[in-house]
Amino acid sequence: MEHIRTVAGPAGVSVSREESAAPDGRRARWTEHRRARREELVSSAVEAVRRAGPDFAVDDVAREARVSKTVIYRYFSDKDELIDAVLERISSAVLLPRLLGELAVDRTDDRDRLRAVIAEFVALIEEEPALYRFAYARAGRTGRRDLVAATEREIAEALGALMGQRLTEAGRPVLPAMTWAYGVVGMIQLTAHWWAGTRSLPAGELVEQLADLAYGGFGGLLPPRRGA
């Protein structure tokens, strides 16, 4: 049988150890409730962006979540904080899993790997045009963390690490790997951004042209794979 020890409380009142620990338990449950509720509101905000477009209003989020604006402002200090949370969700749940997932696939052909990542990025623009426009319209906001730049940096670092491995295997210096990786990510992003606004050629043709251009530099920098 569990023994319950009493301890001295305020003004000499005896309380059980379980009772004195109860507020901490309630606090943890409340913290988890707030976290979960905040995540639900972010999900509603993402849907509001999909429905209303990049210039969504907090009213759009309230309608999507079926709550009042007052409820939303219990969890976010202002619209900027809500926008930051939506950008974080787009990066962590949409962009990075798909793009890093393609980079992680072990393909024997370097051009195939590049093409797969480029194709995935173009597919994201086609499938989530509102989220794409929302994210890139807020790149470089004054005084706010630039999650678009952070996402691009994470992709470039992952690509650079793969290139570094390839150079190391061939006994070559790894210094060019990051220079080229950042260059190719910037090239793809800028070209895709231009294409998203013009749609001047089919998506498949854009992917092939970018893959050819990227691999032109890639093939010159990296040695052929062994056994290829």
Beta strands, then each sheet from edge to edge (+ up, - down):
strand 1: 6-8
strand 2: 14-16
sheet 1: 1+ 2-
end
